[in-house]
Amino acid sequence: MRLLSGASASRLPFLARARPRCVSRYSSASACRAASSSAAPVGDGGARKPWLFVGLGNPGKMYQRTRHNVGFEMIDAIAEAEGVSLSSMQFKAMVGKGRIGDVPIMLAKPQTFMNASGESVGQLVSYFKIPLNQVVVMYDDLDLPFAKLRLLPKGGHGGHNGMRSIINHLKQNRDFPRLRIGIGRPPGKMDPANFVLRPFTKKEQEELDFTFHRSLEAIRIMTLEGFNKSATFVNTAQSSEMLNR
């Protein structure tokens, strides 16, 4: 499978690291172990409900490494780092199942094209009975500066058609987390619809790779220690090291 739209582990060496039991600087090792054992709710049959991480994008080679597909690239980054194979087609999405620590996760890339993403997400949530506070949607955001992140527990669609479709298929319920990945505003008078389909330059892709790294850390904190600690990690000012890269 082609990961990160052609990016390799050698270009992103952090993806080759072994999975940690706990990655957060906010808790002790014992607290991390306790968190990982209770991070996901237990279903009626005694099995933990997985976290569902959904990346939005458009299928097909012509859309690879474009701004509108950063959600797909983020899912590929998680899959490569955590050893998850996106080899199953379920409910109009490429799906992979795995674990972070002891916590079950599902990764999904809807193949419906962006504007119909909810057709897939709605069915996945319904079939697997996943609590909405464990459905995390990752997507591009024109209103955030390039390569910046924002993690929120709920909200509207903000004019993003993929998010609009998901909210519609969740019966207008907006109470699910979302990780917004900044792609910046189009230059001059360029039509935003054309801008989001533009590929990244080599320099932009390198900067974005570090954003994926930070996002991956956030996902690990979220599953092992909870949403609030992950949001604190993402939404506080980035370190000078990240800003100077």
Backbone as numpy.savetxt, mean C-alpha at the origin, in Angstrom:
# Nx Ny Nz CAx CAy CAz Cx Cy Cz
7.71 -13.66 -11.69 6.87 -12.47 -11.69 7.74 -11.22 -11.69
7.29 -10.23 -12.40 8.06 -9.00 -12.49 7.66 -8.07 -11.36
8.60 -7.70 -10.51 8.29 -6.90 -9.35 8.75 -5.47 -9.54
8.05 -4.56 -8.84 8.40 -3.15 -8.86 8.54 -2.61 -10.29
7.64 -3.09 -11.14 7.61 -2.63 -12.53 8.99 -2.69 -13.17
9.70 -3.80 -12.92 11.00 -3.97 -13.53 12.14 -3.72 -12.57
11.85 -3.17 -11.37 12.92 -2.94 -10.40 13.34 -4.26 -9.79
14.62 -4.39 -9.50 15.14 -5.63 -8.93 15.58 -5.42 -7.51
15.77 -6.53 -6.79 16.23 -6.45 -5.41 17.60 -5.80 -5.33
18.41 -5.93 -6.39 19.73 -5.32 -6.36 19.63 -3.80 -6.42
18.60 -3.28 -7.10 18.40 -1.85 -7.12 17.81 -1.35 -5.82
17.06 -2.22 -5.15 16.45 -1.88 -3.88 16.94 -2.86 -2.83
18.15 -2.70 -2.33 18.73 -3.70 -1.45 17.96 -3.92 -0.17
17.19 -2.94 0.28 16.45 -3.13 1.52 15.38 -4.20 1.40
14.94 -4.51 0.17 13.91 -5.52 0.00 14.43 -6.92 0.27
15.74 -7.10 0.26 16.31 -8.43 0.44 16.54 -8.78 1.91
16.27 -7.84 2.80 16.52 -8.10 4.21 15.55 -9.15 4.75
16.03 -9.88 5.76 15.16 -10.83 6.43 14.08 -10.06 7.18
12.91 -10.67 7.30 11.82 -10.01 7.99 12.10 -9.91 9.48
11.94 -8.73 10.06 12.14 -8.59 11.49 10.91 -9.01 12.26
11.10 -9.41 13.52 9.97 -9.64 14.38 9.28 -8.33 14.69
10.06 -7.27 14.87 9.50 -5.96 15.16 10.42 -4.91 14.57
9.85 -3.89 13.96 10.70 -2.90 13.31 10.58 -1.53 13.94
9.66 -1.36 14.89 9.40 -0.02 15.40 10.37 0.42 16.46
10.67 1.70 16.44 11.49 2.29 17.47 10.66 2.69 18.68
9.34 2.45 18.62 8.47 2.95 19.66 8.23 1.97 20.79
8.58 0.69 20.61 8.24 -0.30 21.63 9.41 -1.23 21.91
9.34 -1.88 23.06 10.34 -2.88 23.42 10.08 -4.16 22.66
11.06 -5.07 22.68 10.91 -6.34 21.97 9.73 -7.13 22.52
9.54 -7.13 23.85 8.44 -7.88 24.44 7.10 -7.30 24.01
7.03 -5.95 23.93 5.79 -5.32 23.50 5.48 -5.66 22.05
6.52 -5.74 21.23 6.32 -6.09 19.82 5.77 -7.49 19.67
6.31 -8.42 20.45 5.82 -9.79 20.37 4.37 -9.87 20.80
4.02 -9.13 21.83 2.64 -9.11 22.29 1.73 -8.51 21.24
2.21 -7.45 20.59 1.41 -6.80 19.56 1.17 -7.71 18.39
2.20 -8.43 17.96 2.05 -9.29 16.78 1.09 -10.44 17.05
0.96 -10.84 18.30 0.06 -11.94 18.63 -1.39 -11.50 18.72
-1.62 -10.15 18.78 -2.98 -9.67 18.94 -3.35 -8.59 17.94
-2.53 -8.40 16.91 -2.75 -7.28 15.99 -3.99 -7.45 15.14
-4.33 -8.69 14.78 -5.48 -8.91 13.93 -6.61 -9.56 14.71
-7.87 -9.11 14.49 -9.00 -9.72 15.18 -9.14 -11.19 14.83
-9.77 -11.92 15.74 -9.99 -13.35 15.55 -11.39 -13.56 15.04
-11.53 -14.37 13.99 -12.83 -14.64 13.42 -13.61 -15.66 14.24
-14.84 -15.94 13.78 -15.71 -16.86 14.50 -15.10 -18.25 14.62
-14.31 -18.64 13.63 -13.71 -19.96 13.67 -12.39 -20.00 14.39
-11.98 -18.90 15.00 -10.73 -18.86 15.76 -9.54 -18.40 14.95
-9.71 -18.22 13.64 -8.60 -17.77 12.79 -8.55 -16.25 12.76
-7.33 -15.70 12.74 -7.19 -14.26 12.65 -7.63 -13.76 11.28
-8.26 -12.63 11.28 -8.60 -11.98 10.02 -7.34 -11.29 9.48
-7.08 -11.44 8.19 -5.86 -10.82 7.64 -6.04 -9.33 7.43
-4.92 -8.62 7.36 -4.92 -7.27 6.83 -4.97 -7.39 5.31
-5.79 -6.58 4.68 -5.85 -6.54 3.22 -5.22 -5.24 2.74
-4.10 -5.36 2.02 -3.42 -4.20 1.46 -3.70 -4.18 -0.05
-4.33 -3.10 -0.49 -4.74 -2.96 -1.89 -3.96 -1.82 -2.52
-3.32 -2.08 -3.64 -2.66 -1.03 -4.40 -3.46 -0.74 -5.66
-3.69 0.53 -5.96 -4.47 0.90 -7.13 -3.58 1.20 -8.32
-4.07 0.85 -9.50 -3.32 1.10 -10.73 -4.09 0.58 -11.92
-3.44 0.60 -13.06 -4.00 0.07 -14.30 -3.15 -1.10 -14.77
-3.77 -2.21 -15.18 -3.01 -3.36 -15.66 -2.43 -3.11 -17.05
-1.37 -3.82 -17.36 -0.77 -3.71 -18.69 0.56 -3.00 -18.69
1.44 -3.43 -19.62 2.80 -2.89 -19.68 2.84 -1.40 -19.96
1.88 -0.91 -20.71 1.92 0.51 -21.08 1.75 1.43 -19.88
1.23 0.90 -18.78 1.02 1.73 -17.59 2.09 1.53 -16.52
3.01 0.61 -16.74 4.04 0.35 -15.74 4.92 1.58 -15.53
5.28 1.82 -14.27 6.17 2.92 -13.88 5.59 4.28 -14.23
4.27 4.37 -14.28 3.62 5.67 -14.44 3.10 6.12 -13.07
2.79 7.40 -12.98 2.41 7.98 -11.69 1.11 7.38 -11.14
0.22 7.03 -12.02 -1.07 6.48 -11.57 -0.92 5.06 -11.01
0.25 4.45 -11.20 0.44 3.06 -10.79 1.32 2.89 -9.56
1.54 3.95 -8.79 2.41 3.80 -7.62 1.81 2.85 -6.60
0.49 2.71 -6.58 -0.14 1.75 -5.68 0.26 0.32 -6.03
0.27 0.01 -7.34 0.73 -1.31 -7.79 2.19 -1.53 -7.37
3.02 -0.51 -7.57 4.44 -0.66 -7.24 4.64 -0.89 -5.75
3.82 -0.25 -4.93 3.94 -0.44 -3.48 3.58 -1.87 -3.10
2.55 -2.42 -3.71 2.19 -3.81 -3.44 3.32 -4.74 -3.87
3.94 -4.47 -5.02 5.06 -5.30 -5.47 6.23 -5.23 -4.50
6.46 -4.05 -3.92 7.54 -3.89 -2.95 7.28 -4.74 -1.70
6.05 -4.71 -1.20 5.70 -5.53 -0.03 5.84 -7.00 -0.36
5.35 -7.40 -1.54 5.40 -8.81 -1.94 6.83 -9.32 -1.98
7.73 -8.52 -2.57 9.12 -8.95 -2.69 9.80 -9.01 -1.32
9.52 -8.01 -0.49 10.17 -7.95 0.83 9.69 -9.06 1.75
8.42 -9.41 1.66 7.84 -10.39 2.59 7.68 -11.78 1.99
8.17 -11.97 0.79 8.12 -13.30 0.18 6.72 -13.76 -0.18
5.90 -12.85 -0.64 4.51 -13.17 -1.02 4.41 -13.25 -2.54
3.82 -14.31 -3.03 3.65 -14.50 -4.46 2.27 -14.02 -4.89
2.23 -13.05 -5.79 0.96 -12.56 -6.33 0.57 -13.40 -7.54
0.23 -14.63 -7.27 0.05 -15.61 -8.34 -1.39 -16.06 -8.52
-2.30 -15.55 -7.71 -3.69 -15.99 -7.77 -4.58 -14.88 -8.29
-5.51 -15.22 -9.17 -6.50 -14.26 -9.64 -7.82 -14.54 -8.94
-8.23 -13.61 -8.08 -9.47 -13.76 -7.34 -10.23 -12.45 -7.38
-11.51 -12.55 -7.70 -12.37 -11.38 -7.70 -11.75 -10.21 -8.47
-11.31 -10.51 -9.67 -10.76 -9.52 -10.59 -9.50 -8.83 -10.06
-8.72 -9.54 -9.25 -7.49 -8.95 -8.71 -6.40 -10.01 -8.65
-5.16 -9.57 -8.83 -4.02 -10.42 -8.53 -3.84 -10.40 -7.02
-3.85 -11.58 -6.41 -3.87 -11.69 -4.96 -2.74 -12.58 -4.47
-2.15 -12.21 -3.36 -1.15 -13.03 -2.69 -1.40 -13.04 -1.20
-1.09 -14.16 -0.55 -1.30 -14.29 0.89 0.02 -14.63 1.56
0.24 -14.07 2.73 1.46 -14.34 3.48 1.33 -13.85 4.90
2.48 -13.58 5.52 2.50 -13.11 6.90 3.59 -12.08 7.08
3.35 -11.17 8.01 4.38 -10.31 8.54 4.48 -10.66 10.02
5.61 -11.22 10.42 5.68 -11.79 11.76 4.67 -12.93 11.85
3.78 -12.86 12.83 2.73 -13.87 12.98 1.39 -13.40 12.43
1.37 -12.27 11.78 0.11 -11.66 11.36 -0.17 -11.97 9.89
-1.34 -12.56 9.58 -1.68 -12.85 8.19 -1.98 -11.58 7.40
-1.54 -11.56 6.16 -1.81 -10.43 5.27 -2.27 -10.95 3.92
-3.02 -10.11 3.21 -3.37 -10.34 1.81 -2.96 -9.11 1.02
-2.38 -9.32 -0.14 -2.01 -8.25 -1.05 -2.88 -8.35 -2.30
-3.34 -7.21 -2.80 -4.22 -7.26 -3.97 -3.94 -6.10 -4.92
-3.95 -6.43 -6.22 -3.82 -5.43 -7.28 -5.02 -5.62 -8.23
-6.08 -4.82 -8.05 -7.25 -4.97 -8.93 -6.86 -4.83 -10.40
-7.43 -5.72 -11.22 -7.14 -5.72 -12.65 -8.29 -5.17 -13.47
-9.12 -4.37 -12.85 -10.33 -3.85 -13.49 -10.11 -2.53 -14.20
-8.91 -1.98 -14.13 -8.59 -0.61 -14.48 -9.08 0.30 -13.34
-8.40 1.42 -13.20 -8.51 2.27 -12.02 -9.95 2.63 -11.65
-10.72 3.09 -12.65 -12.04 3.65 -12.34 -13.05 2.62 -11.87
-12.73 1.33 -11.97 -13.64 0.28 -11.51 -13.01 -0.54 -10.38
-12.04 0.02 -9.67 -11.33 -0.72 -8.62 -12.26 -1.29 -7.55
-13.36 -0.60 -7.29 -14.28 -1.05 -6.25 -14.94 -2.37 -6.54
-15.08 -2.72 -7.83 -15.67 -4.01 -8.17 -14.89 -5.15 -7.54
-13.59 -5.03 -7.57 -12.71 -6.05 -6.99 -12.63 -5.94 -5.47
-12.38 -4.73 -4.97 -12.17 -4.54 -3.53 -13.42 -4.90 -2.75
-14.57 -4.49 -3.24 -15.82 -4.81 -2.55 -16.04 -6.30 -2.39
-15.74 -7.07 -3.45 -15.91 -8.52 -3.39 -14.89 -9.17 -2.45
-13.65 -8.71 -2.47 -12.63 -9.26 -1.58 -13.00 -9.04 -0.11
-13.42 -7.83 0.20 -13.79 -7.51 1.58 -14.98 -8.35 2.03
-15.97 -8.48 1.15 -17.17 -9.24 1.50 -16.89 -10.73 1.65
-16.16 -11.31 0.70 -15.92 -12.75 0.72 -15.06 -13.18 1.91
-14.01 -12.43 2.18 -13.09 -12.80 3.26 -13.48 -12.18 4.61
-14.59 -11.41 4.60 -15.12 -10.81 5.84 -14.05 -10.03 6.60
-13.35 -9.17 5.88 -12.27 -8.40 6.47 -12.82 -7.11 7.08
-12.52 -6.84 8.35 -12.96 -5.58 8.96 -12.41 -4.39 8.19
-13.21 -3.37 8.01 -12.77 -2.24 7.19 -11.56 -1.52 7.77
-11.37 -1.59 9.10 -10.19 -0.93 9.66 -8.91 -1.70 9.38
-9.04 -2.85 8.68 -7.87 -3.61 8.24 -7.78 -3.69 6.71
-8.51 -2.81 6.04 -8.44 -2.70 4.58 -7.68 -1.41 4.26
-6.44 -1.54 3.80 -5.57 -0.38 3.58 -5.38 -0.19 2.07
-5.84 0.95 1.56 -5.75 1.22 0.13 -4.60 2.20 -0.12
-3.73 1.87 -1.06 -2.56 2.68 -1.39 -2.69 3.21 -2.81
-2.52 4.53 -2.96 -2.78 5.12 -4.27 -2.06 6.45 -4.43
-2.01 6.93 -5.66 -1.34 8.18 -6.02 -2.19 9.38 -5.62
-1.51 10.48 -5.25 -2.22 11.67 -4.84 -1.57 12.91 -5.46
-2.34 13.62 -6.29 -1.86 14.84 -6.94 -1.63 15.97 -5.95
-2.32 15.94 -4.81 -2.27 17.05 -3.87 -1.15 16.94 -2.85
-0.38 15.86 -2.90 0.79 15.72 -2.04 2.06 15.96 -2.85
3.06 16.61 -2.26 4.33 16.78 -2.97 4.90 15.43 -3.37
5.67 15.42 -4.43 6.22 14.17 -4.95 6.97 13.38 -3.89
6.66 12.08 -3.81 7.33 11.11 -2.94 7.03 11.29 -1.45
6.08 12.17 -1.11 5.68 12.32 0.28 4.50 11.38 0.57
4.31 11.06 1.85 3.30 10.10 2.26 2.32 10.71 3.25
1.10 10.18 3.24 0.13 10.53 4.26 -0.72 9.29 4.54
-0.78 8.90 5.82 -1.55 7.73 6.24 -2.71 8.20 7.10
-3.93 7.91 6.68 -5.13 8.35 7.37 -6.05 7.17 7.66
-6.82 7.24 8.77 -7.69 6.11 9.13 -8.97 6.05 8.32
-9.37 7.15 7.70 -10.60 7.19 6.91 -10.63 8.50 6.12
-11.66 8.69 5.31 -11.77 9.93 4.55 -12.55 9.73 3.27
-12.64 10.79 2.48 -13.36 10.73 1.22 -12.46 10.29 0.07
-12.96 10.48 -1.15 -12.18 10.05 -2.32 -11.27 11.14 -2.84
-11.51 12.40 -2.46 -10.64 13.49 -2.88 -10.54 13.65 -4.38
-11.56 13.21 -5.11 -11.53 13.32 -6.57 -10.82 12.18 -7.27
-10.30 11.21 -6.52 -9.60 10.07 -7.11 -10.63 9.02 -7.51
-10.68 8.70 -8.79 -11.74 7.82 -9.29 -11.65 6.39 -8.77
-10.44 5.91 -8.52 -10.31 4.58 -7.94 -10.90 4.53 -6.54
-10.61 5.55 -5.73 -11.18 5.61 -4.39 -12.69 5.84 -4.42
-13.13 6.64 -5.38 -14.57 6.87 -5.53 -15.30 5.54 -5.77
-14.71 4.71 -6.65 -15.30 3.41 -6.97 -15.33 2.50 -5.75
-14.24 2.49 -4.97 -14.19 1.64 -3.78 -15.26 2.06 -2.77
-15.37 3.36 -2.51 -16.38 3.84 -1.57 -17.78 3.47 -2.04
-18.03 3.59 -3.34 -19.34 3.22 -3.88 -19.64 1.75 -3.65
-18.64 0.88 -3.82 -18.86 -0.55 -3.67 -18.82 -1.02 -2.22
-18.42 -0.14 -1.32 -18.51 -0.42 0.11 -19.73 0.26 0.71
-20.72 0.52 -0.13 -21.99 1.12 0.29 -21.79 2.48 0.96
-20.90 3.26 0.38 -20.59 4.62 0.82 -19.86 4.68 2.15
-19.38 3.54 2.64 -18.61 3.52 3.88 -17.18 4.01 3.58
-16.72 5.03 4.30 -15.41 5.62 4.07 -14.43 5.32 5.21
-14.86 4.46 6.12 -14.07 4.23 7.34 -13.04 3.11 7.15
-12.14 3.31 6.19 -11.05 2.37 5.99 -9.77 3.17 5.76
-8.61 2.66 6.20 -7.35 3.40 6.08 -6.91 3.55 4.64
-6.13 4.60 4.42 -5.57 4.81 3.09 -4.18 5.43 3.23
-3.26 4.92 2.40 -1.90 5.45 2.33 -1.78 6.20 1.02
-1.71 7.52 1.10 -1.61 8.37 -0.08 -0.14 8.60 -0.40
0.22 8.40 -1.66 1.59 8.55 -2.13 1.65 9.74 -3.08
2.38 10.77 -2.70 2.39 12.00 -3.48 3.07 11.86 -4.83
2.42 12.37 -5.86 3.03 12.40 -7.20 3.19 13.83 -7.69
2.77 14.81 -6.88 2.94 16.20 -7.26 1.91 16.68 -8.26
1.94 17.97 -8.55 1.01 18.58 -9.49 1.60 18.61 -10.90
0.76 18.58 -11.93 1.29 18.67 -13.30 1.91 20.02 -13.57
2.95 20.06 -14.40 3.60 21.33 -14.71 2.75 22.18 -15.64
2.84 23.50 -15.45 2.15 24.42 -16.35 0.66 24.16 -16.42
0.15 24.08 -17.64 -1.28 23.86 -17.86 -1.58 22.43 -18.31
-0.67 21.51 -18.01 -0.88 20.12 -18.43 -2.14 19.54 -17.80
-2.89 18.80 -18.57 -4.09 18.12 -18.09 -3.69 17.06 -17.07
-4.27 17.09 -15.85 -3.94 16.07 -14.84 -4.14 14.64 -15.35
-5.13 14.43 -16.22 -5.38 13.09 -16.75 -4.19 12.58 -17.57
-3.50 13.49 -18.25 -2.29 13.10 -18.99 -1.09 12.98 -18.06
-1.03 13.85 -17.06 0.10 13.85 -16.14 0.22 12.54 -15.38
-0.91 12.00 -14.90 -0.84 10.79 -14.07 -0.40 9.57 -14.87
-0.47 9.65 -16.19 -0.05 8.53 -17.04 1.38 8.70 -17.57
2.06 9.73 -17.10 3.45 9.93 -17.51 4.38 9.03 -16.72
5.43 8.50 -17.34 6.40 7.68 -16.60 7.29 8.56 -15.75
7.95 7.93 -14.77 8.90 8.63 -13.92 10.25 8.73 -14.61
10.95 9.80 -14.33 12.34 9.88 -14.77 13.18 8.96 -13.88
14.41 8.70 -14.29 15.29 7.85 -13.50 15.50 8.43 -12.10
15.70 9.74 -12.03 15.91 10.40 -10.74 14.67 10.31 -9.86
13.50 10.51 -10.47 12.25 10.40 -9.71 12.04 8.99 -9.19
12.35 7.98 -10.01 12.17 6.60 -9.58 13.08 6.28 -8.40
14.30 6.81 -8.42 15.21 6.58 -7.31 14.67 7.20 -6.03
14.13 8.39 -6.13 13.54 9.04 -4.95 12.32 8.27 -4.47
11.54 7.79 -5.41 10.34 7.04 -5.06 10.68 5.73 -4.37
11.80 5.11 -4.75 12.21 3.86 -4.12 12.39 4.03 -2.61
12.93 5.18 -2.19 13.08 5.42 -0.76 11.72 5.64 -0.10
10.78 6.19 -0.84 9.42 6.32 -0.32 8.80 4.95 -0.11
9.04 4.03 -1.04 8.54 2.67 -0.87 9.17 2.01 0.36
10.44 2.28 0.57 11.12 1.74 1.75 10.44 2.22 3.01
10.17 3.51 3.09 9.50 4.07 4.25 8.09 3.49 4.40
7.39 3.32 3.28 6.05 2.73 3.31 6.09 1.30 3.82
7.10 0.56 3.40 7.24 -0.82 3.85 7.44 -0.88 5.36
8.26 0.01 5.90 8.42 0.07 7.35 7.09 0.37 8.02
6.32 1.28 7.43 5.02 1.64 7.99 4.07 0.46 8.01
4.07 -0.34 6.94 3.20 -1.51 6.87 3.58 -2.52 7.95
4.87 -2.72 8.16 5.31 -3.65 9.20 4.90 -3.17 10.59
5.06 -1.87 10.84 4.64 -1.32 12.13 3.13 -1.50 12.30
2.38 -1.25 11.25 0.93 -1.34 11.31 0.45 -2.74 11.70
1.01 -3.73 11.03 0.56 -5.10 11.29 1.03 -5.62 12.64
2.21 -5.22 13.08 2.77 -5.74 14.33 2.37 -4.92 15.55
2.14 -3.61 15.36 1.91 -2.75 16.52 0.68 -1.88 16.45
0.00 -1.88 15.32 -1.24 -1.14 15.22 -1.17 0.09 14.32
-2.36 0.52 13.90 -2.45 1.64 12.95 -1.90 2.93 13.51
-2.22 3.25 14.76 -1.85 4.55 15.31 -0.34 4.78 15.31
0.42 3.76 15.68 1.88 3.91 15.69 2.42 4.04 14.27
1.79 3.34 13.35 2.21 3.46 11.96 1.93 4.86 11.42
0.77 5.42 11.77 0.42 6.76 11.31 1.38 7.80 11.89
1.78 7.62 13.15 2.75 8.53 13.75 4.07 8.46 13.00
4.49 7.25 12.66 5.74 7.06 11.91 5.68 7.74 10.55
4.56 7.59 9.85 4.45 8.13 8.49 4.26 9.63 8.49
3.41 10.12 9.36 2.96 11.50 9.25 3.85 12.53 9.94
4.79 12.06 10.77 5.74 13.00 11.35 6.79 13.36 10.30
7.51 14.44 10.54 8.49 14.92 9.57 9.52 13.83 9.27
9.87 13.69 8.01 10.85 12.69 7.62 12.24 13.11 8.10
13.05 12.12 8.35 14.37 12.39 8.86 15.21 13.15 7.83
16.23 13.85 8.30 17.10 14.60 7.39 17.78 13.68 6.40
18.01 12.45 6.82 18.64 11.50 5.89 17.76 11.25 4.69
16.44 11.06 4.92 15.53 10.81 3.82 15.39 12.04 2.94
15.32 13.22 3.57 15.12 14.44 2.81 16.32 14.81 1.95
17.51 14.38 2.37 18.74 14.75 1.67 19.15 13.76 0.60
18.40 12.69 0.43 18.79 11.70 -0.57 18.54 12.26 -1.96
